[in-house]
């Protein structure tokens, strides 16, 4: 009887227009079971940021195949109050599962992107530029020759978006924009060879690829990922309560460096 009464009240609320709702599209980040048949999904949307909600029947044979991390979804969110978890109606726009499963690099890359977004983004805070970059990056999955560079540029953009980006415009010591070769782990600013002096052993590598220069070889990208990894681990993570970085990021870097 209580369940029936709840359904009646829900129907009345819909008829009276007492629900808040919005429609958006987004990238599915995480899925977890909720009760016997539902699922809670965390989605990075263009207009509403990282936003969770319940999908009724999310574990069913019809819906579960749609709810794969990295999938592009059309979403209708509805709740009685703004701060409620709310529920989602989902429609698939495109799946990236087949491409992700085509090799170790695409799979680890997709997992790195979705895991970092779920880890780093505040809830319900729009980041439309980062959303678009993330969508474009995931659409390049499977193009292994260009994807690592695109991923590096995305990781730099993620740090920028969240306030932990590097200033690579000029040397922090001399003010020159020539022969920049290092990054200060403390300030995040570039340092030239001439400005490094006796502190060179304490500085991070600044490959030309991070400055948009050179041929962007896999070796340079790997070196650059060690530098961005430092800022993810030592600047971003502490600001989020010192939680460890998602292991998926390390697995992607490992998969990438194995082919060098």
C-alpha positions as CSV (number, residue, x, y, z in Angstrom):
1,X,0.0,0.0,0.0
2,X,2.8,2.4,0.9
3,X,4.4,1.8,-2.5
4,X,1.1,2.3,-4.3
5,X,0.6,5.6,-2.4
6,X,4.1,6.7,-3.4
7,X,3.4,6.0,-7.0
8,X,0.1,8.0,-6.8
9,X,1.8,11.0,-5.2
10,X,4.5,10.8,-7.9
11,X,1.9,10.9,-10.6
12,X,0.2,13.8,-9.0
13,X,3.4,15.7,-8.8
14,X,4.1,15.2,-12.5
15,X,0.6,16.4,-13.3
16,X,0.9,19.5,-11.1
17,X,4.3,20.4,-12.6
18,X,6.0,20.1,-9.2
19,X,9.2,18.6,-10.6
20,X,12.4,20.3,-11.6
21,X,13.9,19.0,-14.8
22,X,16.5,19.7,-17.5
23,X,17.7,18.0,-20.7
24,X,21.4,17.8,-21.7
25,X,23.8,15.4,-23.2
26,X,26.9,14.0,-21.6
27,X,29.6,11.5,-21.1
28,X,29.0,8.6,-18.7
29,X,31.7,8.4,-16.1
30,X,30.7,5.8,-13.6
31,X,27.9,3.3,-12.9
32,X,27.0,1.5,-9.7
33,X,24.1,-0.8,-8.8
34,X,21.3,0.7,-6.7
35,X,18.9,-1.7,-5.2
36,X,17.7,-4.7,-7.2
37,X,17.1,-3.2,-10.6
38,X,18.3,0.4,-10.6
39,X,21.7,2.1,-11.2
40,X,23.2,5.3,-10.1
41,X,25.2,7.0,-12.9
42,X,27.6,9.9,-12.7
43,X,27.7,11.9,-16.0
44,X,29.7,14.8,-17.2
45,X,27.3,17.1,-19.0
46,X,28.0,20.2,-21.0
47,X,25.6,22.5,-19.2
48,X,25.3,21.0,-15.7
49,X,28.8,19.7,-15.0
50,X,29.3,16.3,-13.2
51,X,25.9,15.3,-12.2
52,X,24.6,12.0,-10.7
53,X,21.2,10.5,-10.9
54,X,19.2,7.2,-10.7
55,X,18.3,5.2,-13.8
56,X,15.3,3.0,-13.1
57,X,15.8,-0.4,-14.6
58,X,19.5,0.4,-15.1
59,X,20.5,-3.2,-14.6
60,X,18.1,-4.6,-17.1
61,X,19.1,-6.4,-20.3
62,X,17.8,-3.5,-22.3
63,X,19.4,-0.6,-20.4
64,X,22.6,-2.1,-19.0
65,X,24.4,-2.3,-22.3
66,X,23.8,1.5,-22.8
67,X,25.4,2.3,-19.5
68,X,29.0,1.8,-20.3
69,X,31.7,4.3,-19.2
70,X,32.5,6.7,-22.0
71,X,29.1,6.4,-23.7
72,X,27.6,9.6,-25.1
73,X,24.0,9.9,-23.8
74,X,21.0,12.1,-24.2
75,X,19.7,12.8,-20.7
76,X,16.5,14.0,-19.0
77,X,17.0,14.6,-15.3
78,X,14.1,15.1,-12.9
79,X,13.8,15.7,-9.2
80,X,11.4,17.3,-6.7
81,X,14.1,19.6,-5.3
82,X,17.3,20.9,-6.8
83,X,19.5,19.2,-4.2
84,X,17.9,15.8,-4.6
85,X,19.7,13.0,-6.3
86,X,17.0,12.8,-8.9
87,X,16.4,10.3,-11.7
88,X,17.6,10.1,-15.3
89,X,15.9,9.0,-18.5
90,X,18.7,8.0,-20.9
91,X,18.9,7.6,-24.6
92,X,22.2,6.5,-26.3
93,X,23.8,8.8,-28.8
94,X,26.9,6.8,-29.4
95,X,28.8,4.0,-27.7
96,X,32.6,3.9,-27.5
97,X,32.8,0.4,-26.1
98,X,33.7,-1.3,-29.4
99,X,36.5,1.1,-30.0
100,X,37.8,0.9,-26.4
101,X,37.9,-2.8,-26.6
102,X,39.9,-2.8,-29.8
103,X,43.2,-2.6,-27.9
104,X,44.9,-2.0,-24.7
105,X,45.7,1.7,-25.4
106,X,42.2,2.7,-26.3
107,X,40.7,0.9,-23.3
108,X,43.2,2.3,-20.8
109,X,42.9,5.7,-22.3
110,X,39.1,5.8,-22.0
111,X,39.3,4.6,-18.4
112,X,41.9,7.3,-17.6
113,X,39.7,10.1,-18.9
114,X,36.5,9.0,-17.3
115,X,38.3,8.2,-14.0
116,X,40.1,11.5,-13.8
117,X,36.9,13.5,-14.6
118,X,35.0,11.6,-11.9
119,X,37.9,12.2,-9.5
120,X,38.6,15.8,-10.2
121,X,35.4,17.6,-11.1
122,X,33.2,19.2,-8.4
123,X,29.6,18.2,-8.5
124,X,27.1,20.2,-10.5
125,X,29.6,22.9,-11.6
126,X,29.6,23.5,-15.4
127,X,32.9,23.3,-17.3
128,X,31.7,23.6,-20.8
129,X,35.1,24.1,-22.5
130,X,36.5,21.0,-20.7
131,X,33.4,19.1,-21.6
132,X,33.9,19.8,-25.3
133,X,37.6,18.9,-25.2
134,X,36.7,15.7,-23.4
135,X,34.1,14.7,-26.0
136,X,36.6,15.5,-28.8
137,X,39.3,13.5,-27.2
138,X,37.1,10.4,-26.7
139,X,36.0,10.7,-30.3
140,X,39.7,10.1,-31.3
141,X,39.9,6.8,-29.5
142,X,41.4,4.1,-31.7
143,X,43.7,6.6,-33.5
144,X,46.7,5.4,-31.6
145,X,49.2,7.6,-33.5
146,X,47.7,10.8,-32.4
147,X,45.7,9.9,-29.3
148,X,48.6,10.2,-26.7
149,X,49.4,13.7,-27.8
150,X,45.7,14.7,-27.7
151,X,45.5,13.1,-24.2
152,X,48.5,15.1,-23.0
153,X,46.9,18.3,-24.2
154,X,43.6,17.4,-22.5
155,X,45.4,16.7,-19.2
156,X,47.1,20.1,-19.4
157,X,43.6,21.6,-20.1
158,X,42.2,19.8,-17.1
159,X,44.8,21.2,-14.8
160,X,44.2,24.7,-16.2
161,X,40.5,24.4,-15.8
162,X,40.7,23.4,-12.2
163,X,43.3,26.1,-11.3
164,X,46.4,24.0,-11.2
165,X,47.8,24.8,-14.7
166,X,51.4,25.7,-15.5
167,X,52.6,29.1,-16.7
168,X,54.9,28.2,-19.6
169,X,55.0,31.7,-21.2
170,X,58.4,32.8,-19.9
171,X,61.2,31.9,-17.5
172,X,60.4,32.6,-13.9
173,X,64.0,33.6,-13.2
174,X,65.1,35.6,-16.3
175,X,61.8,36.6,-17.9
176,X,63.0,35.3,-21.2
177,X,60.8,33.1,-23.4
178,X,63.8,31.5,-25.1
179,X,65.3,28.0,-24.3
180,X,62.6,27.0,-21.8
181,X,63.5,23.6,-20.6
182,X,62.1,23.1,-17.1
183,X,59.1,23.6,-14.9
184,X,59.3,24.7,-11.3
185,X,57.4,22.1,-9.2
186,X,56.7,24.8,-6.6
187,X,55.3,27.6,-8.8
188,X,54.4,25.7,-12.0
189,X,56.3,28.3,-14.0
190,X,58.7,27.6,-16.8
191,X,62.5,27.9,-16.3
192,X,65.1,28.4,-19.0
193,X,68.4,26.5,-19.1
194,X,70.2,29.7,-18.2
195,X,67.9,30.3,-15.3
196,X,68.0,26.8,-13.8
197,X,71.5,27.2,-12.3
198,X,72.2,25.1,-9.3
199,X,68.5,24.1,-8.9
200,X,68.4,22.1,-12.1
201,X,68.1,18.8,-10.3
202,X,65.0,19.9,-8.5
203,X,63.1,21.0,-11.6
204,X,60.7,19.1,-13.8
205,X,61.2,18.4,-17.4
206,X,59.6,20.7,-20.0
207,X,59.7,18.9,-23.4
208,X,59.0,21.1,-26.4
209,X,55.7,19.3,-27.0
210,X,54.3,21.1,-24.0
211,X,55.1,24.4,-25.7
212,X,53.5,23.3,-28.9
213,X,56.9,23.0,-30.5
214,X,58.8,20.2,-32.3
215,X,57.6,16.9,-33.7
216,X,55.8,15.6,-30.6
217,X,57.4,12.2,-30.6
218,X,56.1,9.5,-28.3
219,X,59.2,9.9,-26.1
220,X,58.5,13.6,-25.6
221,X,54.9,12.9,-24.8
222,X,55.9,10.3,-22.2
223,X,58.3,12.8,-20.6
224,X,55.5,15.5,-20.6
225,X,53.1,13.0,-18.9
226,X,55.6,12.6,-16.0
227,X,55.4,16.4,-15.5
228,X,51.6,16.7,-15.7
229,X,51.5,13.6,-13.5
230,X,53.4,15.5,-10.8
231,X,50.9,18.3,-10.8
232,X,48.0,15.9,-10.7
233,X,49.5,14.0,-7.8
234,X,51.1,16.8,-5.8
235,X,48.8,19.8,-6.5
236,X,45.4,18.6,-7.6
237,X,45.0,15.5,-5.4
238,X,46.0,17.3,-2.1
239,X,43.3,20.0,-2.8
240,X,40.7,17.2,-3.1
241,X,41.5,15.8,0.3
242,X,44.7,13.9,-0.6
243,X,42.9,11.1,-2.2
244,X,45.2,9.0,-4.4
245,X,45.0,9.5,-8.2
246,X,42.8,6.9,-10.0
247,X,44.9,3.9,-10.9
248,X,43.5,4.0,-14.4
249,X,45.7,7.0,-15.2
250,X,48.8,5.0,-14.3
251,X,47.6,2.0,-16.3
252,X,47.2,4.3,-19.4
253,X,50.7,5.7,-19.0
254,X,52.1,2.2,-18.6
255,X,50.3,1.0,-21.7
256,X,51.6,3.9,-23.7
257,X,55.2,3.7,-22.5
258,X,55.4,0.0,-23.2
259,X,55.2,0.7,-26.9
260,X,58.1,3.1,-26.9
